[in-house]
Amino acid sequence: MGGLGTLEGDVVSAIGLTTVAGLSTGIGGVLAFVVGAERLGHMLSFSVGVMVYVSFADLLIEAIAEIGFGSANLAFFLGMIAFHIVVLFVPEPDLGSVVSEPPPNKEKHTSSNPITSEGSELRKRKNVKPPTEITEQKKTTTKSQKKSLIMVGLITALGISLHNFPEGIAVYLSCLKGVSFGLPLAFVIACHNIPEGMAVAAPIYSATGSKWKSIKWATLSGICEPAGAILVILLLHRFITPYGVNFMLAFVGGIMVYMSICELLPTTFEYLTPIQTFYGVLTGMITIFGSVYVMRLYTQQPDH
């Protein structure tokens, strides 16, 4: 093959943006301690708007201009199908589990009921175990739950790592066309990675009580993103052509549309009404439009 051809992107900038996008899972690890259900819903709807807008208005339309309508759309639909097959074997993390646990005050309120005087009489009549035995049972259950939560967090981290590998390749390839192309996609991937980091951190924090461990594993789950870029540099860089880059970016656009429809939107609807979701999606679209428009003005990149 003819190598990079007209692709003159800065490899250092490409690696830098890929790393920032990947390690944004660490931001999600921090936010896991402060974000409630409604805020998570707004974050997810914002991510949907960003991802859908970039997929159609940037990646697909750019690919159509560069490699033709048929090839670009073929890549776009292949991206959807391929990622669906991947999800069948490596499911995306359940972002709804981030805030699915009952609030601590409710838990305390429930556990205090059995020690009231009426509760004591009821226990005597129904031969219910005294609070000391219940407490021992709870300790055993808690240990089991902690192990389960840790496994949930680590399995989620592994799943996210596998998903982040091709995302890192996509960000790197887009940066080869210039930072003005790579930055919007890096921003999109970062927005998507933040709630994924929350999905890793929440169960680990619930099990260990350690914010440091939660943030550490959330951050590590994004390491595969720059690893994907480094793999391309070491093994595939000399074989990359402009056609291949644009084909892959359209392919990534299909992946992001699939993720938005099948993964993010269903979780968003668990926390927001349709109209609230619409506001979040619209805000995400306007935000990414504004950033791309300003960037293209400063880089004097022509609109298609």
LINHU-V637824 format. One record per backbone hydrogen bond with DSSP energy under -1.0 kcal/mol. CO is the residue of the C=O (numbers start at 0). NH is the residue of the N-H. If there is no record, write none. Layout:
# LINHU-V637824
co->(CO | CO)
nh->(NH | NH)
This chain:
# LINHU-V637824
co->(3 | 9 | 10 | 11 | 12 | 13 | 14 | 15 | 16 | 17 | 18 | 21 | 22 | 23 | 24 | 25 | 26 | 27 | 29 | 30 | 30 | 35 | 36 | 37 | 38 | 39 | 40 | 41 | 42 | 43 | 44 | 45 | 46 | 47 | 48 | 49 | 50 | 51 | 52 | 53 | 53 | 54 | 57 | 58 | 59 | 60 | 61 | 62 | 63 | 67 | 68 | 69 | 70 | 71 | 72 | 73 | 74 | 75 | 76 | 77 | 78 | 79 | 80 | 81 | 82 | 83 | 85 | 92 | 93 | 94 | 102 | 103 | 104 | 105 | 106 | 107 | 111 | 112 | 115 | 116 | 117 | 118 | 119 | 120 | 121 | 122 | 129 | 130 | 131 | 132 | 133 | 134 | 135 | 136 | 137 | 138 | 139 | 140 | 141 | 142 | 143 | 144 | 145 | 146 | 147 | 148 | 149 | 150 | 151 | 152 | 153 | 154 | 155 | 156 | 157 | 158 | 159 | 160 | 163 | 164 | 165 | 166 | 167 | 168 | 169 | 170 | 171 | 173 | 174 | 175 | 177 | 177 | 178 | 181 | 182 | 183 | 184 | 185 | 186 | 187 | 188 | 189 | 192 | 193 | 194 | 195 | 196 | 197 | 199 | 200 | 201 | 202 | 203 | 204 | 209 | 210 | 211 | 212 | 213 | 214 | 215 | 216 | 218 | 219 | 221 | 222 | 223 | 224 | 225 | 226 | 227 | 228 | 229 | 230 | 231 | 231 | 235 | 236 | 240 | 241 | 242 | 243 | 244 | 245 | 246 | 247 | 248 | 249 | 250 | 251 | 252 | 253 | 254 | 255 | 256 | 257 | 258 | 258 | 259 | 263 | 264 | 266 | 267 | 267 | 272 | 273 | 274 | 275 | 276 | 277 | 278 | 279 | 280 | 281 | 282 | 283 | 284 | 285 | 286 | 287 | 288 | 289 | 290 | 291 | 292 | 293 | 294 | 295)
nh->(6 | 13 | 14 | 15 | 16 | 17 | 18 | 19 | 20 | 21 | 22 | 24 | 25 | 27 | 28 | 29 | 30 | 31 | 32 | 33 | 34 | 39 | 40 | 41 | 42 | 43 | 44 | 45 | 46 | 47 | 48 | 49 | 50 | 51 | 52 | 53 | 54 | 55 | 56 | 57 | 58 | 59 | 61 | 62 | 63 | 64 | 65 | 66 | 67 | 71 | 72 | 73 | 74 | 75 | 76 | 77 | 78 | 79 | 80 | 81 | 82 | 83 | 84 | 85 | 86 | 87 | 89 | 94 | 96 | 97 | 106 | 107 | 108 | 109 | 110 | 111 | 114 | 115 | 119 | 120 | 121 | 122 | 123 | 124 | 125 | 127 | 133 | 134 | 135 | 136 | 137 | 138 | 139 | 140 | 141 | 142 | 143 | 144 | 145 | 146 | 147 | 148 | 149 | 150 | 151 | 152 | 153 | 154 | 155 | 156 | 157 | 158 | 159 | 160 | 161 | 162 | 163 | 164 | 167 | 168 | 169 | 170 | 171 | 172 | 173 | 174 | 175 | 176 | 177 | 8 | 180 | 181 | 182 | 185 | 186 | 187 | 188 | 189 | 190 | 191 | 192 | 193 | 196 | 197 | 198 | 199 | 200 | 201 | 203 | 204 | 205 | 206 | 207 | 208 | 213 | 214 | 215 | 216 | 217 | 218 | 219 | 220 | 221 | 222 | 224 | 226 | 227 | 228 | 229 | 230 | 231 | 232 | 233 | 234 | 235 | 236 | 238 | 239 | 244 | 245 | 246 | 247 | 248 | 249 | 250 | 251 | 252 | 253 | 254 | 255 | 256 | 257 | 258 | 259 | 260 | 261 | 262 | 263 | 264 | 267 | 268 | 269 | 270 | 271 | 276 | 277 | 278 | 279 | 280 | 281 | 282 | 283 | 284 | 285 | 286 | 287 | 288 | 289 | 290 | 291 | 292 | 293 | 294 | 295 | 296 | 297 | 298 | 300)
